[in-house]
Amino acid sequence: MLGGATRLTHAGLSIVEWAPIRGAIPPLSDFEWQRVFKAYQQFPEYKLINKGMLLSDFKFIFWMEFTHRLLGRLIGIWFFVPMVYCWIKGSLPHFMKNRSILIFVLGGMQGVMGWYMVKSGLVKDPTVSHYRLVAHLGLAIVLYALLLSSLLNLVKIKKTTNALSRLTLLNYLLIIFTMLYGGFVAGLKAGLIYNTFPLMDGQWIPNDVGFYQPWYLNFFENPATVQLIHRCLALITFVSILITSALSFKQDDRMLQKGYTCLAFLTVTQVFLGIITLVHQVPPFYGTLHQGVAILVFSFSSALLHYSRRTVAE
């Protein structure tokens, strides 16, 4: 959510250097503030967009990006220290040993990917590559999914599969694709066009969805097509989750029913937030909240996928 807020407040390019160790300390004097501000002034975002920006305004976007990077560092430390301690004490379950190393390595890669994304906006065009942005978001989803599944796997259970679990898997995958296309919408600023719903300026399918050539580029680089796909994925996911929630009441399992009911409620909330965010041209508050609720939807879907495929062992 903080990463989303950083992007929505146009703060992501405010720190123009990557210093994993030294960068954890913010400017502590007027001289240091002037140094980082002058460094920012050498790059296109200042020259083309923020020319004449005051130091006080720069400090706001700097603190947004700095806090985002600092939180990433703290997460790494918060994960690494207990991992080493539990490993030494022998309290890590067998399946968690290799997985914990994988999670830590991916966490480091996420930091590198974040800088790789920022670097793409420090050239002629002060806009980060939407491909790198989606990669950054996708890796965050992978990390979160690994952490959440590790938590769920600590419950001693045995596997069982039913039709409902296959629908839950479908919902899980639909949610991931919808989130990733949300990243394309963000990276291409596609939320700033066609700010009407359900029609896109009076049309179900706008005329410019096939504007790019070759045709397949429209799926990844055409803002109109990307927004349309995100809308369609969101609505398909919404309907699929409601159907699955209704079917859950045919199962003799109160926990499943409550879980799917919560997921359905969160999905309705998410669709409503998406529409509000769109028609108001992506204000930072609604945009950040939309991203946060997406994580809640994904979390409930992950837990339900885990639970619907298993029954608690006697």
N, C-alpha and C positions, 0 to 999 in steps of 0.2 A: 504493500500500500504506500509506503514511503517512497519507493522507487517510482510508482505511478504519480504521486503528488509532485515529486521532483521534476518529472517530465512535463506534467500539466502546467507547472509554474515556470517553465522554460529555464530551469536552473541546472540542467544536466551538463551544460558545457561551461559552467562557471569556473571549474578547477581544471586547468589546462595541462597539468602534469600528473604523472602517476608515480607516487613515492609510497610504497606499501608500509614502510616503517616511519619515516619522517613525516609522511602525510597524515599520520594519526594525531599530530599536534597542530591545532589551529593557529592562526596569526595571534601573537600575544602583545604586539606593540603597533604603534602607528606606522613605523617603518615597515614592518612585515605586511600590514594591510596594503600599504602603497605598493609594495613589491608584487603581491599576488594580483592586485588590481591592474598594474601596468602590464603584467604578463597576460592577463585576460584581454587587454586592449590591443594586443598584437594579433588577435585572431578574428576571423570573419564575423562571428556573431556580434562582437562589439562594433566592428567597422560598418557592417551592413544593416544591423537591426538596432543596436543599443548605443549608437554614437551619442556622446554627451551624457551618458549615464552618470549619476552621482555615486560617490563611494557608499553612501548609506543604502542606496538601492542595490548596489552590487553585493553588499553584505548579506542582504536577504537571500539572494539566489545562491551565494556562496555557502551560507549555513544550511540551506536545504540539501545541496549536494554533499557537503561535508558530513552532515548527520547521516545521510544515506550510506556513505562509504564507511563511516565509523561504526554504524550498526552492523554492517557486513563483517568488519574486523572482529567486533565483539562476539558475534555469533560463532565465528571460527574458533576463538579462544574458549568460549563457553562450551563448545563441542569437544575440542581437543583435550583440554585438561581432564574432564571426567572420563573421557575415553581411555587415556593413558592410565589413570588411577584404577579404573575398573579392570583394565587389562592386567595390570600388575597384581591386583587383589584376586584375580581369577573369577570375577563375578560376571564377566561377559558371557552370554549364551554363545554356543558355537556358531550359530548362523549369523551372529552380530559381529564377529571378529573381522571377517573379510568385508562385510557390508559397511562397518564403521570406517574402515580405511577408504573404501570407495566413496562414501559420503564426504569424508574430509577432503579427498582429492578433488571431487566434483565441486566442493565449496571453494577451493582455491581456483579451480578453472572458472568458476562463476565470477570471481573477482577479475580475472584476466579478461573474460568475455565482456565484462562491464566496461573496462578500459578500451578494449578493442572497438566496442560500440561508440564510446565517446570520441575516440580518435577519428572516426569517420566524419564527425561533425566539425573537426578542427582544420578542415581544408577549405576549398573555395566556397562550397555550399555549407552554411552553418546549420545543417540538418543531418541528424544521424541516419545511417543506413537502416531502413526498415527491416531488412533481412537480419542484420546484426541485432536489432532490437527484439525481434521475434526469437532469435537464438538465445538471447539473454533471458527472455521470459520463459522460453521452453526449458532451459536448464534449471531455472528456479522451480518450475513445476515438477521436473524430475526429482530434484533434491527434496522438495516437500513431500512428494509421493513416497520416496524411499524412507523418509523419517516417519511418516504416518503409518506406512505398512509395517515398519519395524516395531512400532508401538503396538499395532494390532496383533502382530505375530507373537507377542509375548504372552498373549492369552492362550492357555493350554486347551486346544480344540482339535477336533477331527473334521475331515472334509466330507462334504456331501454336496451334490449338485442338483438343481431343479430348474424348471423353465424360467422361474422368476430371476434366478441368478444370471441367466443369459441376457435377459432384458436389462438387468442392472449393469452388466458389462457393456451393453450397447449404450446405455445412458452415460456411463463413465467415459467411453471413447468420444461420444458426442460432446460432452462437456469440455474435454481436452481440445478438440478441434475448434470449438466455439471460442475458447479462451485464446488459442493461438491466432485465430483470425481477428480476435479483438486486438491482438498485438499488431497485426497488419493495419487495422483501422487506425490505431494510435500512431504507428510509424509513418503512415501516409497522410495523416491528418484528415482521414476520410470522414470523421465525425463532424467536420465543419461544412459539409455539403449535404444536400437533400435532407434538410432538417424538418421533415414532416413524417408522420406515421398514421396509418400503415402505408399510404402511397408515397412514392418518391417524387415530390413535386407534381402530383397529379397522375403519375404512371406507376403501374406495378413493376415494370422493368424499364428503367430509363434508356434512352437511345444510345448513350455513350458507353454502355457496358462492354461492347465489342470494339471499341475504338482502336486499341493497340494492335499492332502486328509484329510478330506472329501472334495468333489468337491466344496462345496459352499464357502470354505475358499479362493478359487482363486479370487472371486469377491472382496475381501477386503484385502487380504494379499499377493497375487502374483503380483509383480511389472509389469510383462508382461501383465497379464490380466487387471490390473487396467489401464495401459496406453492404451490398446486396447479399453476398454470401454469408456475412456475419449475421445479418437479419434472419436469413433463411435457416441457418444452423441453430440460431437461438430459438426460433419458433418450433423447429422440428424437435429440438431437445426438450423444450417446454411441454409439447404435446406428449412426447414419449414418456417423460417423467410422470405426468398426470395419469396416463394409462397404467403405468407400472404401479403407481400409488393406489389406484383403484383395484388393481388385481391383487395387491398385497392383502386386501381384506378377505380374500378367499383362502389365505393361509392361516392355519391355526397357530399364529405366533404374534402375540401382542407387541413384542419388541420390534419385529419387522414392521408392523402396522404403524406404530408410533414413529419409527425412523423414516418411513416413506412419507408419512404425513408432514413431518418436519421438512423433509427435502422438497416436497411439493410447495409448501408455504414459502420456503426460501427461494424457490424458482420463480414463483409468482412475483415476489419482491424484486428479484433480479431483473425480470422482464420489465417491470414497472420502472425501476431505476434506469434501465437502458433507454427506455423511451424518453424519460425526463431528461436524461443526459443529452440525448440526441436533439430534442426539440429546443433545448436551451443552449445548443452549440458548445457542449462539453465544458461547463464550468468546473474548476478544479475540485470543488467539494463533491459534487455528484459523480464526477469521473473517478475520483479516488474511492468513494463509497461503492460504486459499481464494481470496481476491481476487488474490493474487500469482500463483498457478498459473493462474488464469483469463487473466491477461495473457500468460503463457507459451503457453497453448493458442492464444490469439488470434494471437500472434506467429508460431508455427509454421504456423498456418492461412494467415496472410497471405503468408508466404514460399512456401508450397506452391502457393497460388493463383497467385502471380506465376510460379513456376517451371513449373507444369503447363501454363500457357498459352503458354509460350515454350520455345524450344530455343536453346542457345548458338550464336551465329553463328560460322561457320568463318572 
